[in-house]
Amino acid sequence: RCHRDTVACGHCDEKICRADKESHFDKLHAPESCELCGETMEKRLMAGHVNDVCPNRKVLCLYCGLPIPNSAMEQHQDDANCGNMTENCAECHTRFRKREMQLVDGTLWICRRHLGLPVPQTPSLRHNAPRDRGEELGRGDD
């Protein structure tokens, strides 16, 4: 119907029917604000922004599995209640903080030493932990 009455969109150079020019603009190029961060962009770019780029998009925390805004993830993982959670290494069975380990195949926590990665200078919790409650309170057997 529009074979002879087409125009190039001034935003994306797509050939469109002159009669559809306004609806094409409204669907793809009209400005829209992200509900998560407030940034304004063309409608056609919004899905990619929300899924991949928005600093406030929710991503799952590797350590606890909670959905956290991406911009707050580093602070969340540094929190004593998250990155300091412990797990036994599936290889050596030593207890480490999750931030000192890596999740392998989505199910196994492996310490950095067994993955051939540099080991952080801070010792594992197992080496820092008191042997019994009396030692923790300064009442260990001397």
TORVO-397734 format. One line per 8 residues: number of its first residue (from 1); for each residue x, y, z of C-alpha. Coordinates in nm, 3 decimals, decimal comma, always signed. Layout:
BEGIN
NUM	X Y Z; ...
END
This chain:
BEGIN
1	+0,000 +0,000 +0,000; +0,291 +0,242 +0,070; +0,534 +0,108 -0,189; +0,573 +0,445 -0,358; +0,512 +0,666 -0,055; +0,800 +0,562 +0,177; +1,043 +0,781 +0,363; +1,360 +0,712 +0,557
9	+1,323 +0,755 +0,932; +1,537 +1,045 +1,046; +1,650 +0,846 +1,352; +1,727 +0,497 +1,223; +1,712 +0,527 +0,840; +1,448 +0,250 +0,823; +1,220 +0,285 +0,522; +0,868 +0,344 +0,651
17	+0,535 +0,439 +0,504; +0,487 +0,815 +0,525; +0,149 +0,757 +0,693; +0,318 +0,546 +0,966; +0,598 +0,792 +1,041; +0,441 +0,925 +1,362; +0,351 +0,582 +1,503; +0,701 +0,455 +1,413
25	+0,853 +0,741 +1,611; +0,618 +0,683 +1,907; +0,696 +0,309 +1,922; +1,073 +0,327 +1,878; +1,222 +0,673 +1,915; +1,010 +0,867 +2,162; +1,205 +0,952 +2,478; +1,136 +0,733 +2,778
33	+1,272 +0,747 +3,133; +1,408 +0,437 +3,303; +1,195 +0,352 +3,607; +1,503 +0,225 +3,792; +1,755 +0,507 +3,743; +1,570 +0,792 +3,570; +1,798 +0,805 +3,263; +1,613 +0,911 +2,947
41	+1,662 +0,735 +2,614; +1,476 +0,619 +2,304; +1,211 +0,353 +2,373; +1,390 +0,104 +2,145; +1,697 +0,115 +2,372; +1,512 +0,074 +2,703; +1,502 -0,309 +2,721; +1,877 -0,339 +2,666
49	+1,942 -0,064 +2,919; +1,727 -0,224 +3,191; +1,865 -0,574 +3,131; +2,233 -0,500 +3,074; +2,343 -0,146 +3,158; +2,123 +0,021 +3,421; +2,320 +0,068 +3,743; +2,005 -0,009 +3,944
57	+1,912 -0,331 +3,762; +1,873 -0,626 +3,995; +2,138 -0,896 +3,978; +2,167 -1,205 +4,194; +2,438 -1,195 +4,457; +2,686 -1,476 +4,401; +2,723 -1,532 +4,775; +2,366 -1,522 +4,909
65	+2,144 -1,540 +4,599; +1,942 -1,228 +4,680; +1,852 -0,983 +4,402; +2,053 -0,664 +4,468; +2,079 -0,341 +4,263; +2,401 -0,368 +4,060; +2,525 -0,031 +4,189; +2,502 -0,159 +4,548
73	+2,651 -0,507 +4,489; +3,008 -0,430 +4,598; +2,891 -0,277 +4,925; +2,647 -0,566 +4,977; +2,919 -0,828 +4,923; +3,159 -0,646 +5,155; +2,892 -0,653 +5,424; +2,979 -0,887 +5,711
81	+2,655 -1,078 +5,651; +2,724 -1,168 +5,289; +3,081 -1,197 +5,156; +3,195 -1,321 +5,495; +2,955 -1,616 +5,487; +3,159 -1,933 +5,496; +3,155 -2,257 +5,303; +3,373 -2,566 +5,301
89	+3,597 -2,609 +4,999; +3,476 -2,909 +4,800; +3,840 -3,011 +4,743; +4,019 -2,969 +5,078; +3,716 -2,929 +5,311; +3,873 -2,624 +5,474; +3,628 -2,350 +5,569; +3,677 -2,021 +5,379
97	+3,485 -1,700 +5,335; +3,289 -1,718 +5,011; +3,471 -1,408 +4,885; +3,792 -1,618 +4,901; +3,639 -1,893 +4,689; +3,484 -1,943 +4,349; +3,160 -2,115 +4,257; +3,231 -2,389 +4,001
105	+2,958 -2,538 +3,781; +2,701 -2,345 +3,984; +2,715 -2,590 +4,275; +3,067 -2,640 +4,414; +3,260 -2,383 +4,618; +3,634 -2,429 +4,557; +3,911 -2,238 +4,736; +4,143 -2,028 +4,523
113	+4,444 -2,253 +4,593; +4,273 -2,552 +4,431; +4,176 -2,340 +4,131; +4,537 -2,230 +4,079; +4,451 -1,866 +4,159; +4,643 -1,627 +4,386; +4,549 -1,676 +4,750; +4,456 -1,358 +4,943
121	+4,691 -1,259 +5,226; +4,418 -1,292 +5,488; +4,408 -1,644 +5,632; +4,093 -1,852 +5,613; +3,846 -1,838 +5,899; +3,942 -2,187 +6,001; +4,291 -2,070 +6,095; +4,160 -1,764 +6,281
129	+3,881 -1,933 +6,469; +3,933 -2,016 +6,839; +3,948 -2,388 +6,911; +3,685 -2,378 +7,180; +3,458 -2,134 +7,361; +3,694 -2,110 +7,663; +3,985 -1,999 +7,444; +3,763 -1,732 +7,284
137	+3,686 -1,587 +7,627; +4,049 -1,601 +7,740; +3,991 -1,907 +7,959; +4,190 -2,158 +7,755; +4,403 -2,418 +7,927; +4,758 -2,286 +7,960
END
